Amino acid sequence: MSEITPTRILVAEDEANLRLVIQKELQRLGYRVQVAPDGEAALRLLEESNVDVLLCDINMPRMDGMELLRRVRERANPPEAIMLTGHATVETAIEAMKLGAYDYLSKPYRITELDALVKQAAEKRRLRVDNQRLRAQLARQSAMPEIISVSDEMREAIRLVERVAPSDASVLITGESGTGKELIAHAVHRLSTRADSSFIDLNCAAFQESLLESELFGYEAGAFSGAKGRKLGLIELADGGTLFLDEITELPMQLQAKLLRAIETRSFYRVGAVRKVEVNVRIVAATNRNPDQVVADGTFRADLLYRINGFQINLTPLRDRPQDIEPLTGHLLKQLGGASDLELTPEATEALRAYHWPGNVRQLRNCLERAVLLADHGRITLAELPPEVTRPATFPAAQGMSSASGINNSAPLPAPDAAGTPASLRDVERQQILAALEQTGWHRGKTAEILGISPSTLYRRLRDYNLEHRP
């Protein structure tokens, strides 16, 4: 569960004694307080951490309170500002309020008076932030695709999501490409206590190493050629929310060390920075590779795997849950066809069910998108399906999680019949299973190992093909 954060206050005051008194008294009242001796120092602290209320003296060296207020109000989601001065005039009060200050206090003032004003300002900012987050949350929820499934395997995955989501545990989602790992990551965030904060995603395989570091951690002005201003990294933008790292096993080794440190300390340095940035981020990661294998290969750090794999959810490939193909097809056709009513012929439905789907749900969607474009009168037949679906002569293994749950495709395929028609998927799979059973003397555990599938998947196949007993 996320902790309730106390109100964060920044005091910008050039008088050292007064600054110390305000800091000690506000800390005694339970506030989290930072202090700065001038406007420039205050601006640096505001850029490095989130602040709810700014207590700002007007007359300060280097940058006065009015200029600081102008700079602060230009920021996204700025803190509420309370201006403090020993030289109160109507003109300065009016100017401060026009610039967006919450209120104005003249010295000397009582701590009880300041406390009441801080509470009111913090509540105003909290309501403003909550309103923004609620709008963003509603927008995300309305745009979120449904997880369509009737299989036991996906029901179990959704059950695990519901159990882990309310915690702050790191989650690792594994599965072949196209199985829906990003949807599961969204579901973890939506059902968590961080649902009203940001969900930031990054595909670790989509950037070169030099760009990936600046995308993830941000950079300071002048950090490298072309860095004209400060850029906030995605991990910083996800503060208070969830950072989804897709294809995390593609992260370069150097960045793995930096990410591990950031997760462990909840802080990091922007590229070219000398000050740490503190963040409170939940990590959800995904990979289509076998995590144990990439650690064994030396391409991924074991200590980072332990950090991100606080709770693992594995998504079963589509070929091992064929009962999901029809509901997924119906859902996708509604999305692709819009208001049009699209119909699949029984032969087309059977072809979709029989195909191996190495690209999983993503490939199914591409197949149906093609069929919708080619269909006449809203009717999809075998003619509108891709050739590899209607004539599956070979079934290439899906990339990445090849040993997770799919049938090993190294066994020879049955020859076409006399008419030259390629063997069906069921014939191919049944022949592979029979060959493996004969090789192991019908030892089911060894057979599952040879085929590269789980024992439970093998038992379902034996039942489907009426091979539960040796002939």
TIZA-124522 format. One record per residue (C-alpha): residue number from 1; x, y, z. Coordinates in steps of 0.1 Angstrom, whole numbers, plus 2048, in hexadecimal, padded with zeros to 3 digits. Layout:
<sites>
<NUM, <X, Y, Z>>
...
</sites>
This chain:
<sites>
<1, <800, 800, 800>>
<2, <80C, 823, 7F9>>
<3, <815, 838, 818>>
<4, <802, 858, 81E>>
<5, <81B, 874, 817>>
<6, <81C, 892, 82F>>
<7, <819, 8B4, 820>>
<8, <839, 8BE, 80F>>
<9, <844, 8E2, 816>>
<10, <861, 8F7, 807>>
<11, <86B, 916, 81B>>
<12, <87E, 930, 807>>
<13, <88B, 949, 820>>
<14, <8AC, 95C, 821>>
<15, <8AD, 963, 847>>
<16, <8BF, 944, 855>>
<17, <8B0, 946, 878>>
<18, <88C, 94B, 86C>>
<19, <891, 92F, 852>>
<20, <89C, 917, 86D>>
<21, <880, 920, 885>>
<22, <865, 91B, 86A>>
<23, <875, 8FA, 860>>
<24, <876, 8EC, 883>>
<25, <853, 8F7, 88C>>
<26, <843, 8EA, 86C>>
<27, <856, 8C9, 870>>
<28, <848, 8C7, 894>>
<29, <825, 8CA, 885>>
<30, <82B, 8AC, 86F>>
<31, <834, 8BC, 84E>>
<32, <851, 8B2, 837>>
<33, <866, 8D1, 834>>
<34, <882, 8DC, 81D>>
<35, <893, 8FE, 81E>>
<36, <8A5, 915, 806>>
<37, <8B8, 935, 80D>>
<38, <8AE, 946, 7EC>>
<39, <898, 943, 7CE>>
<40, <8B1, 931, 7B8>>
<41, <8B7, 916, 7D2>>
<42, <892, 913, 7D6>>
<43, <88D, 90E, 7B1>>
<44, <8A7, 8F3, 7B0>>
<45, <896, 8E0, 7CC>>
<46, <874, 8E4, 7BB>>
<47, <882, 8D3, 79C>>
<48, <890, 8B6, 7B0>>
<49, <872, 8AD, 7C5>>
<50, <84C, 8B1, 7C8>>
<51, <840, 8CD, 7DF>>
<52, <81D, 8D4, 7EB>>
<53, <821, 8F7, 7FA>>
<54, <83C, 911, 7F4>>
<55, <842, 92B, 810>>
<56, <854, 947, 7FF>>
<57, <864, 966, 80C>>
<58, <861, 983, 7F3>>
<59, <882, 995, 7FA>>
<60, <89E, 97C, 7F3>>
<61, <8C0, 97E, 7E2>>
<62, <8C8, 970, 7BF>>
<63, <8A3, 96A, 7B7>>
<64, <887, 97C, 7CA>>
<65, <866, 96C, 7D4>>
<66, <852, 97B, 7B8>>
<67, <869, 96E, 79D>>
<68, <869, 94C, 7AE>>
<69, <843, 94C, 7AF>>
<70, <842, 954, 789>>
<71, <85A, 937, 782>>
<72, <846, 91F, 798>>
<73, <825, 927, 788>>
<74, <834, 91E, 766>>
<75, <839, 8FA, 772>>
<76, <821, 8DE, 76D>>
<77, <80D, 8D7, 78C>>
<78, <81E, 8F2, 7A1>>
<79, <81C, 8F4, 7C8>>
<80, <806, 90D, 7D9>>
<81, <81A, 92B, 7E3>>
<82, <817, 940, 803>>
<83, <82B, 960, 801>>
<84, <83C, 96D, 821>>
<85, <84A, 990, 826>>
<86, <853, 9A9, 841>>
<87, <84A, 9C6, 829>>
<88, <826, 9C0, 820>>
<89, <816, 9D8, 808>>
<90, <7F5, 9D7, 7F6>>
<91, <808, 9D8, 7D4>>
<92, <81E, 9B9, 7DC>>
<93, <800, 9A6, 7EA>>
<94, <7EB, 9AD, 7CA>>
<95, <809, 9A4, 7B4>>
<96, <80F, 983, 7C6>>
<97, <7EA, 979, 7C4>>
<98, <7EA, 981, 79F>>
<99, <808, 96B, 79A>>
<100, <7F5, 94E, 7A9>>
<101, <7FF, 94F, 7CE>>
<102, <7E7, 93D, 7E5>>
<103, <7EA, 957, 801>>
<104, <801, 971, 811>>
<105, <80E, 974, 835>>
<106, <820, 992, 845>>
<107, <83B, 98E, 85E>>
<108, <83A, 988, 87B>>
<109, <820, 96C, 87A>>
<110, <817, 950, 891>>
<111, <81F, 92C, 889>>
<112, <7FA, 923, 890>>
<113, <7F0, 93C, 875>>
<114, <80A, 92E, 85D>>
<115, <7FF, 90A, 864>>
<116, <7DB, 912, 85D>>
<117, <7E4, 923, 83C>>
<118, <7FB, 906, 831>>
<119, <7DF, 8ED, 838>>
<120, <7C7, 900, 822>>
<121, <7E0, 904, 806>>
<122, <7EA, 8E0, 807>>
<123, <7C6, 8D5, 806>>
<124, <7C0, 8EB, 7E7>>
<125, <7DD, 8DC, 7D5>>
<126, <7D2, 8B9, 7DF>>
<127, <7B0, 8BF, 7D1>>
<128, <7BF, 8CC, 7B1>>
<129, <7D6, 8AF, 7AD>>
<130, <7BA, 896, 7B5>>
<131, <7A4, 8A6, 79B>>
<132, <7BF, 8A3, 781>>
<133, <7C7, 87F, 78A>>
<134, <7A2, 875, 78A>>
<135, <79D, 883, 767>>
<136, <7BC, 871, 75B>>
<137, <7B1, 851, 76C>>
<138, <78F, 852, 75C>>
<139, <79F, 858, 73A>>
<140, <7B6, 83A, 73E>>
<141, <79A, 824, 74A>>
<142, <783, 82D, 72D>>
<143, <7A0, 827, 714>>
<144, <7AB, 806, 724>>
<145, <7A5, 7E7, 70E>>
<146, <794, 7CA, 71F>>
<147, <7A6, 7AA, 727>>
<148, <791, 791, 714>>
<149, <794, 76D, 71F>>
<150, <781, 74E, 72A>>
<151, <79F, 737, 730>>
<152, <7AA, 72B, 752>>
<153, <7CD, 737, 74B>>
<154, <7C3, 75B, 746>>
<155, <7AB, 75A, 763>>
<156, <7C8, 750, 779>>
<157, <7DD, 76D, 76B>>
<158, <7C1, 785, 773>>
<159, <7BD, 777, 796>>
<160, <7E2, 77D, 79C>>
<161, <7DF, 7A1, 78F>>
<162, <7C3, 7A7, 7A8>>
<163, <7D7, 799, 7C5>>
<164, <7F8, 7AC, 7BE>>
<165, <7EA, 7CD, 7B1>>
<166, <7E1, 7DC, 7D3>>
<167, <804, 7D7, 7E0>>
<168, <824, 7E9, 7D6>>
<169, <836, 7CA, 7CB>>
<170, <84A, 7CB, 7AB>>
<171, <83A, 7B5, 790>>
<172, <84A, 7A3, 774>>
<173, <833, 798, 757>>
<174, <841, 77D, 741>>
<175, <833, 76E, 721>>
<176, <838, 76C, 6FB>>
<177, <835, 78B, 6E6>>
<178, <810, 795, 6E0>>
<179, <801, 783, 6FE>>
<180, <7F6, 7A3, 70F>>
<181, <811, 7AC, 728>>
<182, <80A, 7D2, 725>>
<183, <7E5, 7CD, 72C>>
<184, <7EE, 7BA, 74B>>
<185, <806, 7D6, 756>>
<186, <7EA, 7EF, 751>>
<187, <7D2, 7D9, 766>>
<188, <7EC, 7D7, 782>>
<189, <7EE, 7FD, 782>>
<190, <7C9, 803, 780>>
<191, <7C1, 7EC, 79D>>
<192, <7DD, 7FA, 7B3>>
<193, <7DD, 816, 7CC>>
<194, <7F1, 82A, 7B3>>
<195, <7D5, 82A, 799>>
<196, <7D0, 84F, 79C>>
<197, <7F4, 856, 794>>
<198, <808, 852, 774>>
<199, <80D, 832, 760>>
<200, <82D, 838, 74C>>
<201, <839, 81D, 733>>
<202, <85B, 818, 722>>
<203, <865, 7FE, 709>>
<204, <889, 7F6, 712>>
<205, <88F, 7E7, 6EF>>
<206, <884, 805, 6DC>>
<207, <8A1, 81D, 6E4>>
<208, <8C7, 81D, 6DF>>
<209, <8DA, 81B, 700>>
<210, <8E4, 840, 700>>
<211, <8C0, 84B, 6FA>>
<212, <8B1, 831, 712>>
<213, <8C4, 840, 730>>
<214, <8B8, 863, 72A>>
<215, <894, 857, 724>>
<216, <894, 843, 744>>
<217, <8A7, 85A, 75C>>
<218, <8A6, 87C, 74A>>
<219, <8C3, 895, 747>>
<220, <8CF, 8B7, 751>>
<221, <8D6, 8D4, 73A>>
<222, <8F9, 8D0, 72B>>
<223, <8FB, 8AB, 734>>
<224, <904, 8A4, 70F>>
<225, <904, 8B5, 6EE>>
<226, <8E1, 8C1, 6E6>>
<227, <8D5, 8C0, 70A>>
<228, <8C9, 8E4, 70B>>
<229, <8B1, 8E0, 729>>
<230, <8A8, 8C8, 744>>
<231, <894, 8A9, 73A>>
<232, <881, 895, 754>>
<233, <885, 86F, 750>>
<234, <868, 857, 74F>>
<235, <870, 849, 771>>
<236, <86C, 86C, 77F>>
<237, <84B, 872, 76C>>
<238, <83E, 852, 77B>>
<239, <844, 85F, 79F>>
<240, <827, 853, 7B5>>
<241, <81B, 83C, 799>>
<242, <826, 81E, 785>>
<243, <844, 81A, 76D>>
<244, <83E, 7FE, 753>>
<245, <85F, 7F1, 744>>
<246, <856, 7DC, 726>>
<247, <871, 7C4, 718>>
<248, <886, 7CB, 737>>
<249, <89E, 7AF, 72F>>
<250, <8AA, 7C4, 711>>
<251, <8B7, 7DF, 729>>
<252, <8DD, 7E4, 725>>
<253, <8F2, 7D7, 742>>
<254, <8FE, 7FA, 74B>>
<255, <8DB, 807, 74F>>
<256, <8D1, 7E7, 762>>
<257, <8E9, 7F2, 77E>>
<258, <8DB, 815, 77F>>
<259, <8B7, 809, 77F>>
<260, <8BE, 7F1, 79B>>
<261, <8CD, 80D, 7B0>>
<262, <8AF, 823, 7A9>>
<263, <897, 808, 7B3>>
<264, <8AA, 800, 7D3>>
<265, <8AF, 824, 7DF>>
<266, <890, 834, 7CF>>
<267, <8A8, 84F, 7C1>>
<268, <8BE, 855, 7A3>>
<269, <8D3, 86F, 791>>
<270, <8C8, 87E, 770>>
<271, <8E3, 87C, 755>>
<272, <8FC, 898, 75D>>
<273, <8EC, 8A0, 77F>>
<274, <8FD, 8A3, 7A1>>
<275, <8DE, 8A2, 7B6>>
<276, <8C8, 884, 7BC>>
<277, <8A3, 882, 7B3>>
<278, <88D, 86F, 7CB>>
<279, <870, 85B, 7BC>>
<280, <855, 843, 7C9>>
<281, <84E, 82C, 7AB>>
<282, <83F, 80A, 7A7>>
<283, <851, 7F4, 78D>>
<284, <83E, 7DD, 776>>
<285, <854, 7CC, 75C>>
<286, <84E, 7B4, 73F>>
<287, <863, 79D, 729>>
<288, <85D, 784, 70E>>
<289, <87D, 771, 717>>
<290, <883, 757, 732>>
<291, <890, 76C, 750>>
<292, <8A5, 74F, 75E>>
<293, <8B5, 74A, 73C>>
<294, <8C0, 76E, 737>>
<295, <8CF, 76D, 75A>>
<296, <8E1, 74D, 752>>
<297, <8ED, 75C, 731>>
<298, <8FD, 779, 744>>
<299, <8E8, 794, 731>>
<300, <8D2, 79D, 74F>>
<301, <8DC, 7A3, 773>>
<302, <8CF, 78A, 78C>>
<303, <8CB, 7A5, 7A8>>
<304, <8B6, 7BB, 791>>
<305, <8A0, 79D, 788>>
<306, <89A, 796, 7AD>>
<307, <890, 7BB, 7B2>>
<308, <877, 7BC, 795>>
<309, <86A, 799, 79A>>
<310, <859, 79E, 7BB>>
<311, <83A, 78E, 7AB>>
<312, <839, 77C, 78A>>
<313, <81B, 778, 773>>
<314, <820, 762, 754>>
<315, <809, 765, 737>>
<316, <801, 744, 724>>
<317, <805, 746, 6FE>>
<318, <7E5, 746, 6E9>>
<319, <7EB, 723, 6DB>>
<320, <7E9, 714, 6FE>>
<321, <7C7, 725, 704>>
<322, <7B4, 720, 6E3>>
<323, <793, 726, 6F5>>
<324, <79C, 74B, 6F6>>
<325, <79E, 74E, 6D1>>
<326, <779, 751, 6CA>>
<327, <771, 76C, 6E5>>
<328, <790, 77F, 6DB>>
<329, <786, 77D, 6B6>>
<330, <764, 78A, 6BE>>
<331, <772, 7A7, 6D3>>
<332, <78C, 7B0, 6B9>>
<333, <773, 7B0, 69C>>
<334, <75D, 7C8, 6AF>>
<335, <77A, 7DF, 6B3>>
<336, <786, 7DC, 68F>>
<337, <764, 7DC, 67F>>
<338, <755, 7F9, 692>>
<339, <730, 7FB, 68B>>
<340, <731, 7E0, 671>>
<341, <726, 7BD, 679>>
<342, <741, 7A4, 670>>
<343, <73B, 77E, 66E>>
<344, <755, 762, 66D>>
<345, <74C, 742, 65A>>
<346, <74F, 722, 66E>>
<347, <76D, 718, 658>>
<348, <77F, 739, 65F>>
<349, <778, 734, 685>>
<350, <786, 711, 684>>
<351, <7A5, 71D, 672>>
<352, <7AB, 738, 68C>>
<353, <7A7, 71E, 6A8>>
<354, <7BF, 706, 697>>
<355, <7DB, 71E, 690>>
<356, <7FA, 71F, 6A6>>
<357, <7FB, 746, 6AB>>
<358, <820, 74B, 6B1>>
<359, <819, 770, 6B3>>
<360, <7FC, 76B, 6CC>>
<361, <7E0, 785, 6D0>>
<362, <7F4, 79F, 6BC>>
<363, <7F6, 788, 69E>>
<364, <7D1, 77F, 6A2>>
<365, <7C8, 7A4, 6A0>>
<366, <7DD, 7AA, 681>>
<367, <7CD, 78B, 671>>
<368, <7AA, 798, 678>>
<369, <7B3, 7BC, 66D>>
<370, <7BE, 7AD, 64B>>
<371, <79E, 798, 649>>
<372, <788, 7B6, 650>>
<373, <797, 7CA, 634>>
<374, <792, 7AD, 61C>>
<375, <770, 7A1, 627>>
<376, <752, 7A6, 610>>
<377, <72F, 7AD, 61F>>
<378, <73D, 7A9, 643>>
<379, <744, 784, 63E>>
<380, <767, 777, 646>>
<381, <770, 755, 635>>
<382, <78F, 741, 631>>
<383, <798, 756, 613>>
<384, <79C, 776, 628>>
<385, <7B4, 765, 641>>
<386, <7DA, 765, 63C>>
<387, <7E8, 746, 62A>>
<388, <7FC, 73C, 649>>
<389, <7DC, 739, 65D>>
<390, <7C8, 725, 643>>
<391, <7E5, 70F, 639>>
<392, <7FB, 70B, 658>>
<393, <817, 6F4, 64A>>
<394, <831, 6FF, 664>>
<395, <82E, 70F, 686>>
<396, <84C, 724, 68F>>
<397, <853, 727, 6B4>>
<398, <84A, 748, 6C3>>
<399, <868, 75E, 6CC>>
<400, <874, 762, 6EF>>
<401, <861, 74B, 706>>
<402, <867, 72C, 6F0>>
<403, <869, 714, 70D>>
<404, <84D, 723, 722>>
<405, <82F, 711, 714>>
<406, <830, 70A, 6EF>>
<407, <834, 6E9, 6DD>>
<408, <858, 6E3, 6D1>>
<409, <857, 6E6, 6AC>>
<410, <877, 6D2, 6A4>>
<411, <864, 6B2, 69E>>
<412, <85D, 6A9, 679>>
<413, <83C, 6B3, 66A>>
<414, <825, 699, 65B>>
<415, <827, 698, 636>>
<416, <80A, 6A7, 621>>
<417, <7F0, 68E, 616>>
<418, <7EE, 680, 5F2>>
<419, <7DA, 69F, 5E7>>
<420, <7F7, 6B5, 5F3>>
<421, <7E2, 6C4, 60F>>
<422, <7F9, 6CF, 62D>>
<423, <7F3, 6BD, 64E>>
<424, <7DC, 6CF, 667>>
<425, <7E9, 6DE, 687>>
<426, <7D8, 6C3, 69C>>
<427, <7E9, 6A7, 687>>
<428, <80B, 6B8, 68B>>
<429, <808, 6BD, 6B0>>
<430, <7FA, 69A, 6B6>>
<431, <817, 68B, 6A3>>
<432, <830, 69F, 6B7>>
<433, <821, 694, 6D8>>
<434, <81F, 66F, 6CD>>
<435, <844, 670, 6C2>>
<436, <84F, 67F, 6E3>>
<437, <83A, 666, 6F7>>
<438, <849, 649, 6E5>>
<439, <86C, 658, 6EA>>
<440, <867, 659, 710>>
<441, <853, 638, 713>>
<442, <834, 64D, 71A>>
<443, <843, 65E, 738>>
<444, <82E, 67E, 73A>>
<445, <846, 693, 74E>>
<446, <863, 68C, 736>>
<447, <84C, 691, 718>>
<448, <842, 6B3, 724>>
<449, <866, 6BC, 728>>
<450, <86F, 6B1, 705>>
<451, <852, 6C4, 6F6>>
<452, <85B, 6E3, 70A>>
<453, <838, 6E6, 71A>>
<454, <82B, 6E4, 73D>>
<455, <81C, 6C3, 74A>>
<456, <7FA, 6D2, 74D>>
<457, <7FB, 6DD, 728>>
<458, <805, 6BA, 71E>>
<459, <7E9, 6AA, 732>>
<460, <7D0, 6C1, 720>>
<461, <7DF, 6B7, 6FE>>
<462, <7DD, 692, 707>>
<463, <7B9, 696, 710>>
<464, <7B1, 6A9, 6F1>>
<465, <7C1, 690, 6DA>>
<466, <7B4, 671, 6EE>>
<467, <7D8, 667, 6F7>>
<468, <7D3, 662, 71C>>
<469, <7DB, 63D, 719>>
<470, <7F5, 62C, 705>>
<471, <7E6, 619, 6E7>>
</sites>
